[in-house]
């Protein structure tokens, strides 16, 4: 099968650890060219919103907080070059972020705070909502949380009798092209949360949401396990980088 917190344990953080060794700045002030650049970026953002900035400059705004005393444009460019786009920078594993020169704990923490906030906002739009009438919001949530991960993740969305989303749980993580899924465990968990129906979701890090033979076989097994317990499998969504595939829409269910 094709196959991605709490990361924020409170601890003292030295936000200077990821600065390159540098000559102390006079009176603790930024050089004017850096201060002016930061001011201009903030003004453009406040006046025009995120659409007024290219992705690397939006990333600079985040890095300003983590690295207050040097030019962060080279680091923003390096991160974009390594991971490809803004979303993949935010969702990159900490271990891979650390491979980029200039990235330390402060940078990783800022990026992961932004990622967690994006997930929390998207999740709030779908939890305790009627899923089938709010399908677009559900797809937005799935893309926000899964589309840019580098490894596969398998989630189950549990619904009550009114098709209201009552639980959203990650069942397994895997490698870049495989994640282990156990159909009986999925059905058992549905009974534990008192669900009447469910939606399966997993991502394809390759970006192509076309189902593999293993995807099809696993879905059939889970559907059979659900039917035996009186549960309804509404859909299985495969999330690619820019689009998704619905088993229901494609006739696989």
N, C-alpha and C positions, 0 to 999 in steps of 0.2 A: 504494500500500500504506500502510495506516495505520502510522503510526509513533508513549533517554535519550541503583591510582592512585598514577606515584607522586606524590602531592601533597605529600608531607611531607619535601621536601628540607630537610636540617638547615641552619638559619640562625639567627642571633641574633634573638630575638623580644622586643620590649618589650611586656609584657602590660598596660601602662598606656595603650597608644595608643588604645584604644577607650573609655577613660573620658572622660566629659564633664569639662571644666575645672571644678575644684572647689576649695573652700577646704581647705587641708591639715587632716587630722583630727588631733586632739590625740594626741600620743605614738604616732601611726601606728595607732591603734586604731579599729575600726569603731564607729559610734554603736550604742548598746545595742539599739535597736529592730531594726536590720539584723542584728546579731550574733545576737540572740534568735530572729529569724525563720529565719535559716539553720540554727541549732541545732535548732529544732523540725522543720523540713523533713527534715533528715538523720535525726533520731530516728524520725519517722513512716515514712521510707523503710526504715530498718533493721528496724523492728518489723513493718511490714506489707507491705513490698515495693512494687513499682511500682504494683500495683493499689490501694494506699492513697492514691495521689496522682493528681489530674487531670493531663492532659498538660502544661499550662503550668507546673505546679510541677515535674514531672520535667525539663522544659526548664530551669527555674531552677537545678536541681542541677548541670546541665552548665555553665551560665553562671557559677556561683560560681567555678569554676576559672579562667575566662578573665578575669573582671572581679572581682577580690577586694575592691575598695574602694568599691562603691556598690550601691544597690538595683537588682537586675536584673529585678524583677517587671515593670516597664513594658516592658522590652525583650522579655521572654518573651511578653508579651501581643501586642506589635507583630509579632513573628515569626509567632505563631499566626494573627493576623488576616490577615497577608499571604499565608501559604502554606496555611492551612486546617487542618492537623493536624501532630502531632509528626513523623510519618514524612516528610511533605513538607518540613518544615524541615530535617531531617537530609540529605535527598537534593537539596535545592535547589542549583543551580550557584553557585559562589562569587561570580560577577558579580552575580547577583540578590540574594544575601544582603547584599552591600555596599550595595544600594539602601536598606536599612533603617537609619535613623539609629541610631548607637550600635554598629553591627557593624563590627569591624575584623579584623585578621589573627588576633588571639588567639581571638576567637569562632569564626571560620571554621575555624581549626585544630582546636579542641575538637569542633565538630560533625562534621568530616570524620573525626576519629579514631574517634568513636562509630559513624559510618556504616561505616567500614572494619572495625571490630571485629565489627559485626553481620553483615556480608557474610562475613567470615572464619569465624565460628562456623557460619553456615548452610552454607557451602561444605564445611566439614570433615565435616558429617553425610552428604554425598552422594558425595564423591570416593572412588574406589576401593571403592565399594559397589555391590551389585547393584541397579540402578536400578528395574527393573520390580517388584521385591518391596519396594522402599522408596519407593513413589510419593509418599506423603504428605510425606516429607522433601524430595523433589525439588520438589514444588509449593511447600513453605514457602520453599525456597531461591530459587526463581524469583520469588515474591512479594516476598521481602525485598530482592532486588537490583534488581527491575525495576518493581514495581507503582506506585511513587510518582514515577517519573521524568517530567520535563516534555517530553521528546523521545523519539522511538522508538529502540529499541536492538534489534539482531538478534544472537542468540547461537546457537551450535551446541554441543550436548552429544554428544561422541563416545564410543561404547561398543565394547568388545571382543567376542569371540565368546561370552563368558559374560554379556553385557549388564552388565558392570561399567563404570562411568563412568571413562574414562581421561583425558579432556581436556574442558575447558569454555572455550570461546573466544568472545570478542566479535568478530563478523565485520564489523559496520558500525554506525554511528550516523547518525541523520538529523534531520529536523525534527519538528515536532509531529504531522505526519500522513504522513510518508514516510521510508523508509530504503532506500537502494539495495542490492540483493542480486544476486549473480551466481552462478547455479546451478552452472556448471562449476567455479568457484573453491571452492564448498562441497564438491563431490565430490572435487576434487583434494586439498583439505586433509585429507579423511577418509583418503585413501590415504597421505598423508605421515605421519599419526600412527598408521598401522596399525589403523585402526578397521574394524569390520565392520558397524556400524549407527550411526544418529544420530537425535537428536531436535532439531527446530528450536524455538526459542523467541523470540518478540518481544512487546513490550508495546504497548498502546494507551493513550496519555496521556489520551484522552477518558474512560477508565474502562470503556468498553463493549467487550468482547472479540469482538463479532460480526465475522467475517471479511469483508473487502471483496473485490470481484472480483479486484483485484490480488493479494491474499493467496492466493486460491484458485489463480490462474494460476501464481504463483511456486512454490507448493507442488507443483503438477503438474510443473513443469519440473525442480525438484530431485529429485522422486521418479523421473522418467524418467532423469535423469543418474545417480542412484544405482543404479537397476536395470541400466543398461547396464554398470556396473562391478562388479556383484555385491554391492552394498551394500544394506542394509535401512533404509528410513525408517520408524522406529517411530511417530513422531507429530510434530505441529506444535502447540505450545501458544501461545495468545494470552493474555497476562496483562493483565487489567483491574485496576481499583483494588481491588475486593473479591472478584472471582471470575475464573476462567480458563475458556477454551474449548479442548477437545481435538478436533483434527481426526479422530482415530481414533474417539473416542466419538460424534462427531456424524455419522460416516459419510462424511466427505470423503476419507478414506484407506482 
